Amino acid sequence: MRVVIDAELCQGQGRCFSIAPTVFGFDELGSGVVLGEGRLDEVTATQARLAQANCPEHAIFIEE
């Protein structure tokens, strides 16, 4: 399972890295980025799903 952020949709609200700082970070412009390769285990998958549900731009996608 992997998580990705669509950079074109992301407006840098910051909810993803506030909710799941071990999964998401931010770039020099404040837009969300996935840390590492975006691979998820049980714990990080739960955090990523919560961030996905709270993303106002719906820019977070989880690939099963």
C-alpha positions in Angstrom: 0.0 0.0 0.0 1.3 3.5 -0.9 0.2 7.0 -0.5 0.7 9.9 -2.9 -0.2 13.6 -3.0 -1.4 15.2 -6.3 0.8 18.3 -6.4 -1.6 20.1 -8.7 -4.4 19.7 -6.3 -2.5 20.5 -3.1 -2.9 24.1 -1.8 -0.7 23.7 1.2 -3.3 23.7 3.9 -1.0 21.6 6.1 -3.5 19.2 7.6 -1.8 16.2 6.2 1.5 16.8 8.0 -0.3 18.0 11.1 -2.2 14.8 11.3 0.4 12.4 10.1 3.9 13.9 10.5 5.6 10.5 10.0 3.9 10.1 6.6 3.8 13.7 5.2 6.1 16.7 5.2 6.1 19.9 3.3 8.3 21.5 0.6 9.8 24.9 0.5 6.5 26.4 -0.8 4.5 24.8 2.0 2.8 22.2 -0.1 2.4 18.7 1.2 4.8 15.9 0.2 5.0 12.2 1.0 8.0 11.3 3.1 10.2 8.4 1.8 8.6 6.2 -0.8 5.1 6.5 0.6 4.9 2.8 1.7 2.4 2.3 4.5 2.2 -0.2 7.3 -0.8 -0.7 9.6 -0.1 2.3 11.8 0.9 4.7 9.0 -2.0 3.6 6.8 -4.4 4.6 9.6 -2.8 8.0 9.9 -2.7 8.4 6.1 -6.4 7.6 5.8 -7.2 10.2 8.5 -5.2 12.8 6.6 -6.9 11.8 3.4 -10.3 12.3 5.0 -9.3 15.8 6.2 -7.7 17.1 3.1 -9.8 20.0 1.8 -8.5 19.6 -1.7 -8.9 15.8 -1.8 -5.2 15.7 -3.0 -4.2 12.5 -1.1 -4.6 9.1 -2.7 -4.0 5.7 -1.2 -3.1 3.0 -3.7 -3.9 -0.5 -2.4 
